[in-house]
Amino acid sequence: MKFLLKKCPRCGRYTLREACPVCKINTKVAHPPRFSPQDKYVKYRIILRELSTNIKDID
């Protein structure tokens, strides 16, 4: 199933386009990933998310 709704990471607008009509930057999928209790890679995704938020805080 392909998700059509996308969200601009800069301005937070929702759209169906690949690029935001206001900011002209690439949009991201607005839906969260599926959850599975047997997910063996959740630890690595949490570490990646923490590292990426720390890098954004520095800039």
C-alpha positions as CSV (number, residue, x, y, z in Angstrom):
1,M,0.0,0.0,0.0
2,K,1.4,3.4,-1.0
3,F,0.7,6.3,1.3
4,L,-0.3,9.4,-0.6
5,L,-0.4,12.0,2.2
6,K,2.9,13.7,2.8
7,K,4.1,16.4,5.2
8,C,6.6,19.2,4.8
9,P,9.3,18.9,7.5
10,R,9.9,22.7,7.4
11,C,6.5,24.3,7.5
12,G,4.4,21.3,8.6
13,R,1.8,21.6,5.7
14,Y,0.2,18.4,4.4
15,T,0.1,17.8,0.7
16,L,-0.1,15.0,-1.9
17,R,2.9,16.3,-3.8
18,E,6.6,15.2,-3.6
19,A,7.7,18.8,-3.0
20,C,6.0,21.3,-0.7
21,P,4.2,23.9,-2.8
22,V,5.3,26.7,-0.4
23,C,8.8,25.8,0.7
24,K,9.8,23.8,-2.5
25,I,11.6,21.2,-0.4
26,N,11.0,17.4,-0.5
27,T,8.1,16.1,1.7
28,K,8.1,13.0,3.9
29,V,5.4,10.4,4.5
30,A,3.0,11.6,7.2
31,H,2.2,8.1,8.5
32,P,4.3,6.4,11.2
33,P,5.9,3.0,10.4
34,R,4.1,-0.1,11.4
35,F,4.7,-1.5,14.9
36,S,5.6,-5.1,15.6
37,P,6.4,-6.4,19.1
38,Q,8.9,-8.8,17.5
39,D,10.9,-6.0,15.9
40,K,14.5,-6.9,16.3
41,Y,15.8,-3.6,14.9
42,V,13.9,-1.1,17.2
43,K,17.0,-0.5,19.3
44,Y,19.0,0.7,16.3
45,R,16.2,3.0,15.1
46,I,15.9,4.6,18.5
47,I,19.7,5.2,18.5
48,L,19.6,6.7,15.0
49,R,16.7,9.0,16.0
50,E,18.5,10.2,19.1
51,L,21.6,10.9,17.1
52,S,19.7,12.8,14.4
53,T,17.9,15.0,16.9
54,N,21.2,15.8,18.6
55,I,22.7,16.9,15.3
56,K,19.7,19.1,14.5
57,D,20.1,20.7,17.9
58,I,23.7,21.6,17.2
59,D,22.9,23.4,13.9
